[in-house]
Amino acid sequence: MKELLMQKAIEARKMAYAPYSQFMVGAAVLGIDGKIYTGCNIENASYGMTVCAERTAIFKMVSEGCLKFKALAVAGGGKEDSAPCLACRQVMTEFCESFDVPVYCNGPDGVIFEHTIKEICPYPFVSFEKSTV
């Protein structure tokens, strides 16, 4: 599944709208419904309005009726290993099936690194209802 999700993230990266940074990112999320949802980063001249690939994919999943995911892949196109920003990590904690959900990140050499949400976001802001996840 890791390779399939990363391939979908790489394909989604081709759709990125990044005229300002030239940093194209794609993401793929495996919903608990078994469907894969993809997204890309979408920049705006007002940088604060930019949306990352991970949030685009997660919000797409939610907008299509699936509220939880069980794996996520992010494919950056830079010279460094890719990793979700802190805003994306926080959004992941809201919609992940558990904090042990794997997050796959690619490196420029094609190596796929695997982390859990718990590892990349050890102290998320959570509601009391979700604090037992």
C-alpha positions, -999 to 999 in steps of 0.1 A, spaced: 0 0 0 29 23 8 41 23 -28 7 28 -43 -1 57 -20 33 73 -29 27 68 -66 -7 85 -63 9 114 -44 35 118 -71 8 119 -97 -12 145 -77 20 166 -75 18 172 -112 -14 192 -106 1 215 -80 -3 253 -85 29 267 -73 38 298 -94 55 316 -64 76 290 -47 80 265 -76 77 239 -48 52 213 -60 37 188 -35 12 160 -39 -5 139 -13 -27 108 -12 -49 96 17 -63 61 22 -97 66 37 -113 41 60 -138 35 32 -109 20 11 -108 49 -14 -77 69 -21 -81 107 -21 -55 129 -36 -45 166 -34 -19 191 -44 -6 223 -29 -24 254 -42 -6 287 -37 -20 322 -36 -3 356 -40 -14 362 -4 8 334 10 -14 329 40 -42 317 17 -21 289 3 -33 253 10 -9 224 13 -14 191 -5 -20 171 26 -49 194 37 -63 194 2 -64 156 1 -79 153 37 -105 180 30 -114 163 -3 -119 130 17 -141 147 42 -161 166 16 -169 132 -1 -182 117 32 -153 99 47 -142 112 81 -112 91 89 -80 79 71 -57 50 78 -26 61 58 -12 92 41 16 98 16 32 131 8 55 136 -22 76 168 -23 97 177 -53 126 194 -35 162 185 -28 154 176 8 132 149 23 96 159 24 76 163 55 42 178 64 41 213 79 27 218 114 -7 230 102 -11 198 82 1 176 111 -26 192 133 -53 186 107 -41 149 104 -48 144 141 -84 155 136 -92 129 109 -68 100 115 -81 66 124 -56 65 153 -24 83 162 -5 52 150 -16 58 113 15 57 90 26 88 72 49 81 42 73 109 30 96 107 0 132 118 -3 148 132 -34 165 98 -40 132 79 -41 135 65 -6 101 64 13 103 72 50 76 60 73 65 78 105 34 77 126 12 107 133 22 102 170 58 106 160 54 137 138 28 154 161 35 142 196 14 169 213 -16 177 192 -44 201 202 -73 177 207 -108 179 221 -117 160 252 -138 136 231 -109 127 209 -82 127 236 -85 89 239 -74 82 203 
